[in-house]
């Protein structure tokens, strides 16, 4: 369980580690079914993949630099 003292980055990292552990446990066998659930399309593994995809997407958005805009009224940015 996460406490209020954890940062958002720490919570995100815990979600990623948990999703990776789930995917490791719920990998498919040679016959194409989940080794634990014994279903061809494991909903647990699908949810874990969705968590990883969302976490990667959020990380890419947060590290992207915003477009630079120049303020023509700012003397330091004037050409």
Residue pairs with C-beta under 8 A, 6 or more apart in sequence:
2 10
2 11
2 14
6 14
12 55
12 58
12 59
15 51
15 55
16 51
16 52
16 55
18 48
18 51
19 48
19 49
19 51
19 52
19 55
20 48
20 52
22 44
22 45
22 47
22 48
23 45
23 48
23 49
23 52
25 35
25 36
26 34
26 35
26 36
26 37
26 42
26 44
26 45
26 48
27 34
27 35
27 45
28 34
28 35
28 42
29 35
32 40
33 39
33 40
33 42
34 40
34 42
34 44
34 45
36 42
36 44
37 43
37 44
70 77
71 77
72 78
